[in-house]
Amino acid sequence: MREGINPSHLQRDFLKYTAQQIRFDLKNNHPLVLEHFKVDLKDRSYQIWENRPLSIPLWSQTVFKQKLDYIHKNPIQEKWKLVDTEEQYYYSSAKYYLLNEDDFGFITHYKHI
């Protein structure tokens, strides 16, 4: 991570941005799924991420790959069933790893880090 970047601020901003994008996508494409995230809180109507997400040190490529596979499989889990295959979920890097297509223009393969 670049010098001067506060990891907790980076995580907070990432979670806020991705939650907002996920909410927009669900509202437009999967409104019934969005209802699973409905909450009755003073500061929000939907809760996408856990309040205190667990950060896990990725000390090896094996651990990183395990976590990446878990993340890629989330959208196809029966609980969510957002897409049929990992690479179909727009906000996932699975398409990059499986089809070598980078729709975002900034993904770097974990083996090159």
VOGU-3710 file (C-alpha; in Angstrom, 3 decimals, decimal comma):
1> mreginpshl> 0,000/0,000/0,000  1,254/3,472/-0,781  2,844/5,459/2,011  0,497/7,869/3,757  -2,669/5,881/3,102  -4,623/4,934/6,194  -5,828/1,323/5,729  -8,984/1,866/7,791  -9,931/4,939/5,732  -9,286/3,045/2,518
11> qrdflkytaq> -11,481/0,178/3,684  -14,242/2,565/4,817  -14,255/4,401/1,475  -14,121/1,166/-0,521  -17,041/-0,342/1,388  -19,106/2,835/1,079  -18,522/3,111/-2,665  -19,079/-0,568/-3,436  -22,217/-0,730/-1,273  -23,638/2,205/-3,179
21> qirfdlknnh> -22,821/0,623/-6,552  -24,254/-2,727/-5,479  -27,420/-1,025/-4,266  -27,811/0,822/-7,603  -27,311/-2,411/-9,535  -29,767/-4,358/-7,407  -32,358/-1,590/-7,624  -32,129/-1,559/-11,422  -31,639/-5,257/-12,133  -32,681/-7,310/-9,098
31> plvlehfkvd> -35,183/-5,310/-6,999  -36,446/-8,411/-5,196  -32,914/-9,271/-4,066  -32,418/-5,698/-2,834  -35,220/-6,240/-0,332  -33,001/-8,783/1,485  -30,735/-5,875/2,465  -33,492/-3,647/3,871  -32,886/-2,382/7,428  -34,639/-0,013/9,779
41> lkdrsyqiwe> -31,779/2,269/10,830  -31,657/6,042/11,315  -28,787/6,573/8,886  -29,668/4,100/6,097  -32,398/2,028/4,490  -30,143/-0,772/3,247  -27,157/-2,571/4,799  -24,912/-4,214/2,192  -21,760/-4,901/4,228  -21,400/-6,004/7,827
51> nrplsiplws> -20,894/-3,179/10,321  -17,459/-4,387/11,301  -16,042/-6,347/8,390  -13,181/-8,652/9,197  -9,889/-7,777/7,527  -7,803/-10,860/6,882  -4,065/-10,648/6,266  -3,233/-12,243/2,934  0,198/-13,587/3,790  0,576/-15,930/0,817
61> qtvfkqkldy> -0,694/-16,434/-2,709  -2,463/-19,585/-1,518  -4,488/-17,646/1,058  -5,138/-14,845/-1,421  -6,406/-17,340/-4,024  -8,646/-19,011/-1,455  -10,238/-15,665/-0,510  -10,512/-14,568/-4,142  -12,304/-17,799/-5,065  -14,699/-17,280/-2,153
71> ihknpiqekw> -15,472/-13,724/-3,323  -15,959/-14,840/-6,926  -18,405/-17,554/-5,851  -20,587/-15,281/-3,689  -22,833/-13,951/-6,505  -23,651/-17,494/-7,661  -24,520/-18,847/-4,207  -28,075/-20,104/-3,880  -28,623/-17,505/-1,144  -28,040/-14,621/-3,616
81> klvdteeqyy> -28,261/-16,186/-7,079  -27,431/-12,877/-8,754  -25,943/-14,578/-11,826  -25,428/-18,080/-13,175  -21,641/-17,956/-13,540  -18,907/-16,099/-11,668  -17,807/-14,054/-14,671  -21,348/-12,737/-15,303  -21,353/-10,593/-12,155  -20,329/-7,157/-13,373
91> yssakyylln> -18,584/-5,989/-10,180  -16,417/-9,089/-9,900  -12,866/-9,608/-11,100  -13,812/-13,187/-12,045  -14,221/-12,147/-15,681  -10,619/-10,952/-15,648  -9,258/-14,161/-14,172  -11,434/-16,541/-16,195  -11,660/-14,754/-19,562  -8,749/-12,286/-19,384
101> eddfgfithy> -11,182/-9,363/-19,836  -10,667/-6,231/-17,726  -13,778/-4,078/-18,064  -12,436/-1,671/-15,451  -8,936/-1,091/-16,811  -7,123/-1,320/-13,487  -7,061/-4,961/-12,423  -3,647/-6,508/-11,856  -3,172/-10,239/-11,557  -2,318/-11,208/-7,984
111> khi> 0,669/-13,234/-9,208  2,237/-10,016/-10,551  1,998/-8,046/-7,309
//
